[in-house]
Every structure is written in C-alpha cells, then in structure tokens.
Amino acid sequence: MPRHSLALAFAACALAFTPAAQAAVQVTIDKSIQQMTVEIDGRPLYHWPVSTGKGAQYDTPNGKFKAFRMERDHFSKEWDDAPMPHSIFFTPKGHAIHGSFDTKRLGTPASHGCVRLSPANAEKLYALVEQEGVLNTTVTLTGVAPSGAPAVARKRPPRADELEQADVQVQQPQFGPRYGSNQPAYGNPYYPQQYAQPQYAQPQYAQPQYAQPQYQPYGQPQTLPRPGYVYRDPYTGQLYQQRY
C-alpha cells in the first residue's frame, strides 16, 4: 500500500473522530420590554417573553455575563425551596435563567432578580446551551424594567411668555359697546341699570256702602224735633223746618 494512501486514511479517521466546533450562544434580555432574544453565531433563533426582577430591591443587574453553571432541577434555598427548573446561572450572586409556572405574569417584572421563562421555553434554552456548551454562552441584560404603576402624563408648567400674556389679559379694561352699535346696554355689566322694571299695581275696587233706612216702629208716635230745628223726612228725604 503506498505511503501517501496510508497517510490519507489516517487523516480521514482523525477528522471523523474530531468533535464538531461549538457555536456561540448569545442570550439578550431587554428589561424595558421584558423580552429575550436567543442567537446562534449572530443568527436569531428564539424570541420569548420573560419576567425580570421587580422593583429597585430585586432589579436584575445590567451587563454582559458568562454562564458558568447549569442545573436541571433546582430549588431556591433563599425563597422557600421555590422550583427553578432548567436553571442557567450567570452571576456569582445566584442570578439565573430558569422556568417559572407563574406564566400569567410573563412580560412584566415579577421575580426576585432571576430571569423567568415559561417551562417549555426554559427547557429549549437549556438543551441548546447544553449542546453548545455553558461556557460558550453569553448573557447580556439592557434597559430599565417598567414600574408597576402606569405612566401618567404630567401637565407642562406654563412658559414665561404665557404668564405675561395671561397677566395682560387680566389687566385689560372692559369697554361697553361703541356708539351706534347694536349691542344692547341692558344686561351689560359696563352700564349701570338706570331704569327699574315698572311695577303695575292691581286696581282696588271698594265695595259700595248702602245706608239702611231707618223705619219708625208702627203704632208709636213719631217724635218731632224741637222748635227751631230742621227735620228731614226719613221716607221722602224732604226737609221741614219747625217754627215757633
């Protein structure tokens, strides 16, 4: 067998048993939108919602980190043995990417500092990192986690020119309508009300008073006035003068 043929055979065997080169896994978490992007050698592969630390006390730190440890079934010793399936640790303080059964809160800050994924997505990421190598995985966190309270628009303070314009409008005198204009003076605050509303009195009608005639009782003698007096007949109204 020629020597060069033997050399080629040994080279082919060496290539066959050489392990394949591992690809770089890049995990990027944007806390401002609570989203994770997974790339392989710069090629986007996955895009998932996450939950990072809630509040300033549990905020997940920003920066670029190297993953260094993996645990398929991990339980938190700090938080009442809470399950953390398919954990990938990336900081010495214990921050990790792991699965969470609280899937309703994904997309909002909810953790004590870790990066939560749905159990299915955490399993996919765990398998990928395990295949490509945990030391070949980079975790990068950016952005600012939104607060729990909704954003409220604040009223803009007035500018200096707006304050001056408002002051001028307040100091402008109030003028009445010009001479010859069709604006009524009645009801205008510039004109004093000189004319009072007319008051009409209801007419008062007096009830007529009728004098009752004075009748002399029948059978009694009629008393005549003393001499020198004028006498009026109660029936006819005629005047009589009594003489001496």
C-alpha positions in Angstrom: 0.0 0.0 0.0 1.5 3.4 -1.0 2.6 5.6 1.8 0.6 8.5 0.7 -2.6 6.4 0.6 -1.9 5.3 4.2 -1.5 8.9 5.3 -4.8 9.9 3.7 -6.5 7.1 5.5 -5.2 8.2 8.9 -6.2 11.8 8.2 -9.8 10.7 7.3 -10.1 8.7 10.5 -8.8 11.7 12.6 -11.4 14.0 11.0 -14.2 11.5 11.6 -13.4 11.4 15.4 -12.8 15.1 15.8 -15.8 16.8 17.7 -17.7 19.4 15.9 -17.0 23.0 16.7 -19.4 24.6 19.2 -21.4 27.6 18.2 -21.6 30.7 20.3 -24.9 31.2 22.1 -25.9 34.8 22.8 -28.8 35.5 25.1 -30.0 39.1 25.2 -32.7 40.4 27.7 -34.3 43.8 27.2 -35.8 44.7 30.5 -37.7 47.7 29.2 -39.9 45.4 27.1 -39.4 42.2 29.1 -38.2 40.2 26.1 -35.4 37.7 25.4 -33.7 37.1 22.1 -31.5 33.9 21.6 -28.9 33.9 18.8 -26.6 31.3 17.5 -23.4 32.8 16.0 -25.3 36.0 15.4 -28.4 34.4 13.8 -31.7 35.0 15.7 -33.3 31.8 16.8 -35.8 32.5 19.6 -37.8 35.5 20.9 -39.6 35.0 24.2 -41.4 37.0 26.9 -39.6 37.0 30.3 -40.0 38.3 33.8 -37.0 40.1 35.4 -36.6 41.5 38.9 -39.5 43.6 40.3 -38.7 46.9 41.9 -35.4 48.5 42.8 -34.7 46.0 45.6 -34.8 42.9 43.3 -33.8 44.5 40.0 -31.8 42.2 37.7 -28.4 43.7 37.1 -27.5 45.0 33.7 -24.3 44.0 32.0 -22.6 41.2 30.0 -22.1 37.9 31.8 -20.8 34.4 31.1 -22.9 31.5 32.0 -21.0 29.1 34.2 -23.4 26.5 35.8 -26.5 24.5 34.9 -29.0 22.6 37.0 -31.9 20.7 35.5 -33.9 20.5 38.8 -33.0 23.3 41.1 -34.9 24.6 44.2 -34.3 28.1 45.7 -32.7 27.9 49.2 -33.4 31.6 49.7 -37.1 31.6 48.7 -38.8 28.7 50.4 -37.5 26.0 48.1 -39.3 27.6 45.1 -38.8 25.4 42.0 -36.4 26.7 39.4 -36.4 24.1 36.6 -33.7 24.2 33.9 -31.6 26.8 35.6 -28.7 28.5 33.9 -26.6 30.6 36.3 -24.8 33.7 35.1 -23.8 35.7 38.2 -21.9 34.7 41.4 -24.8 36.1 43.4 -27.1 33.5 42.1 -29.0 35.2 39.2 -30.2 32.6 36.8 -32.4 32.0 33.8 -35.0 29.3 34.7 -38.5 28.2 34.1 -41.5 29.5 36.1 -45.0 28.2 36.5 -46.3 31.7 37.0 -46.8 32.2 33.3 -49.6 34.8 33.6 -47.0 37.4 34.7 -44.5 36.8 31.9 -43.9 40.1 30.1 -43.9 42.1 33.3 -41.3 42.4 36.2 -42.2 39.8 38.8 -39.1 37.9 40.1 -36.7 38.4 42.9 -33.9 39.0 40.5 -33.8 36.0 38.2 -34.9 35.9 34.6 -38.1 33.8 34.3 -39.2 31.9 31.2 -42.1 29.6 30.6 -41.3 25.9 31.4 -41.3 24.9 27.8 -39.0 27.8 26.6 -36.7 27.2 29.5 -36.3 23.6 28.5 -35.5 24.6 24.9 -32.8 27.0 26.0 -31.3 24.6 28.5 -31.0 21.9 25.7 -29.4 24.4 23.4 -26.8 25.6 26.0 -26.1 22.1 27.0 -25.4 21.2 23.4 -23.2 24.2 22.6 -21.5 24.5 26.0 -22.4 26.5 29.0 -19.0 28.3 28.9 -19.8 29.3 25.3 -22.9 31.1 26.4 -23.1 34.9 27.0 -26.0 36.6 28.8 -26.5 40.4 28.2 -29.1 42.5 30.0 -30.0 46.0 29.0 -32.8 48.6 29.6 -34.8 49.6 32.6 -37.7 47.5 34.0 -41.0 49.3 33.9 -42.6 50.2 37.3 -45.8 48.6 38.4 -47.7 51.9 38.3 -49.0 53.1 34.9 -47.3 56.1 33.3 -49.3 59.3 33.9 -48.8 62.3 31.8 -47.9 65.4 33.8 -49.1 68.9 33.0 -46.5 71.1 31.4 -45.7 74.2 33.5 -46.6 77.5 31.7 -43.8 79.4 30.0 -42.8 82.9 30.9 -44.4 84.4 27.7 -47.7 82.6 28.5 -47.7 84.0 32.1 -47.1 87.6 30.7 -49.9 87.1 28.1 -52.3 85.9 30.9 -51.4 89.0 33.0 -52.1 91.4 30.1 -55.4 89.8 29.5 -56.4 90.2 33.2 -55.4 93.9 33.2 -57.3 94.8 30.0 -60.2 97.3 30.8 -63.7 96.3 30.0 -65.3 98.7 27.5 -69.0 98.9 26.7 -70.4 98.8 23.1 -69.5 101.6 20.8 -71.8 104.4 19.9 -74.2 103.3 17.2 -73.6 99.5 17.8 -76.4 97.1 18.0 -75.3 95.7 21.3 -77.9 96.2 24.0 -76.9 98.2 27.1 -79.4 96.2 29.1 -77.6 93.4 30.9 -74.2 94.7 30.0 -72.0 95.0 33.2 -70.5 98.2 31.9 -73.7 100.1 32.0 -75.4 100.6 35.4 -79.1 99.7 35.4 -80.7 103.1 35.5 -84.2 102.0 34.7 -86.1 99.9 37.1 -88.7 97.5 36.0 -92.2 99.1 36.0 -94.4 97.9 38.8 -98.1 97.7 38.0 -100.4 98.0 41.0 -103.6 96.0 40.9 -106.7 98.2 41.0 -108.5 98.2 44.3 -112.3 98.3 44.0 -114.1 99.5 47.1 -117.3 97.7 48.0 -120.3 100.1 47.8 -121.8 101.0 51.1 -125.6 101.2 51.2 -127.3 103.1 54.1 -130.0 101.2 55.7 -133.3 103.3 56.0 -134.5 104.0 59.5 -138.1 102.8 60.0 -140.3 104.1 62.7 -142.0 101.3 64.6 -145.7 101.0 63.7 -148.1 102.4 66.3 -145.6 104.5 68.1 -145.9 108.3 67.9 -143.2 110.0 65.8 -141.0 112.3 67.8 -140.6 115.7 66.2 -137.6 117.8 66.6 -137.7 120.6 69.0 -138.7 124.0 67.7 -136.1 125.8 65.7 -134.6 122.6 64.2 -134.6 121.3 60.7 -136.3 118.0 60.2 -135.6 115.5 57.3 -138.4 113.1 56.3 -136.8 109.6 56.5 -139.1 108.3 53.7 -139.1 111.1 51.2 -135.9 112.9 52.2 -137.7 116.3 52.3 -136.6 118.9 54.7 -139.0 120.6 57.1 -138.2 123.5 59.5 -140.2 123.7 62.7 -141.1 127.2 63.6 -142.1 128.6 66.9 
